[in-house]
Amino acid sequence: MKNNNIFILHNFNLRYKNDINNRKTMPKLKVRKAAKKRYKLIAGKRFIRRKAFKGHLLEKKSPKQKKNLAKLVVVSKADTKAIRKMLIC
């Protein structure tokens, strides 16, 4: 009798688990946090970003180079589609 009860509980758990997995709800859309921190949307359709190579090893770079690296840049059209997909917008 004890084994029969375990079998019934086991079947119930499997059935319940399958019901949860087969729901018809939409999945949650999550933003890529790394992309959110790096890109900013401007004018509703373009993104801006910081330039690379400004994080460290700055002693050997000239002041002119460091000044130019500090500026913001508009992301190219080729990369915009991928960024938009990461940010779900």
C-alpha positions in Angstrom: 0.0 0.0 0.0 2.8 2.4 0.8 4.4 2.0 -2.7 1.0 2.7 -4.4 0.7 6.1 -2.5 4.2 7.1 -3.6 3.3 6.3 -7.2 0.1 8.4 -7.1 2.0 11.4 -5.6 4.8 11.0 -8.2 2.2 11.1 -11.1 0.5 14.1 -9.5 3.8 16.0 -9.3 4.7 15.2 -12.9 1.2 16.3 -14.1 1.4 19.6 -12.1 5.0 20.3 -13.4 3.8 19.8 -17.0 0.9 22.1 -16.5 3.2 24.9 -15.4 5.5 24.4 -18.4 2.7 24.4 -20.9 1.1 27.7 -19.9 0.2 30.1 -22.8 1.6 33.2 -21.2 4.2 35.4 -22.9 7.7 35.1 -21.6 9.2 38.1 -19.8 11.4 40.3 -21.9 14.6 41.2 -20.1 17.0 44.0 -21.0 20.7 43.2 -21.3 22.1 45.1 -18.3 25.6 45.4 -19.9 24.1 47.2 -23.0 21.9 49.4 -20.8 25.0 50.7 -19.0 27.0 51.3 -22.2 24.5 52.9 -24.6 22.0 55.8 -24.5 19.2 56.4 -26.9 19.1 59.9 -28.5 16.4 61.3 -30.8 14.4 58.1 -30.5 16.4 56.2 -33.1 20.2 56.6 -32.6 22.5 55.5 -29.8 25.6 57.2 -28.3 28.5 55.4 -26.6 31.9 56.2 -25.0 35.1 55.5 -26.9 37.4 52.7 -26.0 41.0 52.8 -24.6 40.3 55.4 -21.9 40.2 53.1 -18.9 43.9 52.6 -18.1 47.5 53.0 -19.4 46.9 56.7 -19.8 50.5 57.8 -19.0 51.8 57.0 -22.4 48.9 58.7 -24.2 49.1 62.3 -25.2 46.7 64.9 -23.8 45.2 65.4 -27.2 44.6 61.6 -27.6 43.0 61.5 -24.1 40.8 64.5 -24.9 39.5 62.9 -28.1 38.9 59.5 -26.3 36.8 61.3 -23.7 34.2 62.4 -26.3 30.9 60.5 -27.0 30.3 58.9 -30.4 27.2 58.0 -32.3 26.9 54.3 -32.9 27.1 53.1 -36.5 24.0 52.0 -38.4 25.3 48.5 -38.7 25.4 48.1 -34.9 22.2 49.9 -34.1 19.9 47.0 -34.9 21.8 44.7 -32.5 21.8 47.2 -29.7 18.1 47.9 -30.2 17.5 44.1 -29.9 19.5 43.9 -26.7 17.6 46.9 -25.1 14.2 45.7 -26.5 13.1 49.1 -27.8 
